[in-house]
Amino acid sequence: MTSDGSTAPLAIELRGIVKRFPGVVANDGVDFDLRPGEVHALLGENGAGKSTLMNIVAGLYRPDEGEMRVDGRPVRFRSPRDAIAAGLGMIHQHFALVPSQTVTENVLLGLDRPRFLLGLAKHDEEMAALAAGLGLKVDPRAKVWQLSVGEQQRVEVLKMLYRGAHVLIMDEPTAVLAPQEVDELFRTLRAMTASGRSIVFISHKLAEVLAIADRITVMRRGRVTASGIAAAGTSKGDLARLMVGREVLGSVERTMFRPGAVVLSMRDVHAENDKGLPALRGVSLDVRAGEILGIAGVAGNGQSELAQVVTGLRPFLGRIEIAGDVAERRSARDAIRRGVAHVPEDRTGVGSAPNLSITDNLIMKAYREAPIAHGWVIDVSAARRMAESLKDEYSIAAPSIDTLARLLSGGNLQRLILAREIESKPSLLVAVQPTRGLDVGAIEAVHRLLMARREAGAATILISEDLDEILGLSDRVAVIYEGLILGTFDVAEADVQELGLLMTGGTGGLPLEVAPILPGVPGA
Amino acid sequence: MTAAGSPQGVAARSRRTVQLERRLDVPRWLPYLATLGAVAFALLVSAMILAAVGGDPIRSYLHIVDSAFGDIGVISDTMVKATPLILTGLACALAFRMRLWNIGAEGQLLMGAWGASAVVLVPLLPPGAPALVVIPAMTLAGFAAGALWGFIPGLLKARLAMNEIIATLMLNYVAALWIAFWVFGPWSEGGFQLTAQFPREAWLPRLTDLAAQVPALGGLTVHLGLAFALVAAVALWFILRRSRWGYEIRLTGDSPPAARYAGIDIARNTIAIFMISGGLAGLAGMAEVSGVVHRLQQAISPGYGFTAIIVAYIARFNPLGVIVAAILFGALILAGREIQPAGVPGMIQGIVLFSLIASEVVLRYRIRLVRG
């Protein structure tokens, strides 16, 4: 059965997997095989069927057709428990950890033993030994909430290894990591393959895939477009073509940087996060018309709070001026009135109402005024006309303007949000993770829209964890760490290594005054 | 390496199992079908229970239909029962739309009844005031008293994030005791636990009042409260569908974070919704004392405010649907009494509610029978 003629059975072998969802064929006759001891990347755009395929392997879905073998034996999983018992562990994008419990407790959670007495000290040692064997840096006694995202991911890895996984499936593991953390993850993955384990690495980032994978399988629209090709000798361009099905433009064209007047000015702004802990600790920033200011940083260093403070969704101390006007009222309504548009981080929870129609979602910011409102009544036909024209203009792919927002794909939902926000002709646009989780085509579209706003003279704050995106779009870049801006650079002079170091709290050899890190929160 | 040795995969076996799969799209007709199906299922289960205890379900159901819709007289009676159910059903549907779980319609109804009675019994108007003054005053007072009873949990919810279910539920008891205090004490008629009958000016006009001109209307007790209810339903439907405020309610109901993001003042809307919801229930109380009982007494409502929760659910919070559901339940209350004073009608109501809640599964998931 093995395709390469070697004698060791394949760790995973999938033949002709078909999985249908209402209206879509997520996997259409997919073959895939994983050799022992390799990193096999599964590459594809969002919606290509990568996660579906691996969810089948992990026992979350059942295939409608097709065969699956693990270590040469046919299997049929009824639940993730069966998959784990067979040695297959999947680490999802969203971690399943209990923040108030220690690493060891989280690893033991859900296991049959220890049954009554935890005997944590003994297990702590066991964890430490297991982790050390693979060079995983984790303190078994630390509570999960104290850990950085990278460390939490290591806990998830540990959880799977402790359950005896010899195949690890990682769904977009780098999405939440800083560059240095990615390097560390890659070291861990190599240590695991060296010890005979195999890894499926799901991603849509070409550079990463080429850096870590031994072999690559590319999927597009539920089908395999390249099966198990060797990473060596393959170029980014080849992969992009296989993934998207056409040539992809590298970066967005940009015109000369012609900054205008200061639109947003923040001075010594402090704010707390939802837990009441300091999230912004004295942020001062200026953003000018016609400029994109990128905010680089690892998730959870105050980016979300920064966006919320500017858009009136979070109370703050300090001074925020928008177009020379001191923002005192600090309400979202007030910010909207001042021409602040917001592309929020959480597209489905904040940026849209999932069970309302496209039309209702498009008028979210405009429903108070003419032409949508006539006094206290909403002019439904005016709203529908606006929705129809925005749907065309921003190419929101949907059956009709009555389609519910939750039925839109990520890219189309983001187009809807951008259409609404840009249509309000904002003087300041706050875009948070505008392309996270989008596929190459959609990312291009979003980037072009942001650039068009810049041309039109809007001031833009672009918050993103994707450093390439920030460097590609911004005129200036500011690095945020633990609620402080550690430095602001012209993008032409910015050095990736230096930015990466600042993002994780290092000073990068710069003579910067860095305030002490919060007590009780270990620095990454 | 570790667990790889043992064959852990479950071997292929041919067994049918039910599998639930998330629905990506809900067809427009499905909610209606699910509602109809749930009601039908509930009637079937109730029939089986009736049969099991020795009853004749078919005859019972025929009897229910006959005694609720058999002739113009009983249809009028059904409408009288449906009137408070429409108003309290609207109260619930409106609040539920914004995901505010006001289960205090019963208390708000009682307070409305009290407010309307106060106009007559305090009295707030000089004796002999014409009906054209008394009726609007009672309507206003009933609405206001209900709104006040909604304002309390609304304020607590908006300002202190207090659980509105607990607050509204508890306030039902307060309202009931408040009524008891007045009918046993200050307003007691000769020591009985009811007040004196209101003067004719305080009676909502009924169809039977026109019997002198149109004899055919004789005995039809349906009163002007039904018009209140129908107008309120249409108005609410329009507000929810077409007004800016209705849009805010729909948006907030679907996603509070999105509403906040859109600059909507959720706290203010919470209070407003609770007040209007309470006011509508208060109107039901006013209509009962002024249109049916013509006095205040302890037993104003056989639990209209609670049945209203089921009514709102059956209508899937659609104000026009509330009318249909309320008439159905009005019939059940009326005819149920003919079958059995207690028990069976309540049982059917309960089974209907459970079936409805269970039918949500059909809306969320596609149910498939699979092999393997």
Interface residues (C-beta under 8 A of the other chain):
Chain A: F21 P22 G23 R62 V70 D71 R73 P74 V75 R76 F77 R78 D82 A85 A86 G87 R163 G164 A165 H166 S195 G196 R197 T311 G312 L313 S331 A332 R333 D334 A335 I336 H342 P344 D346 G349 V350 G351 S352 A353 P354 N355 L356 D360 I363 M364 K365 Y367 R368 A373 W376 V377 I378 V380 L404 L407
Chain B: M1 T2 A3 A4 P7 Q8 G9 V10 A11 A12 Q19 E21 R23 L24 D25 R242 S243 R244 W245 G246 Y247 R250 L251 D254 S255 P257 A258 A259 R260 Y261 A262 G263 I264 D265 R366 V370 G372
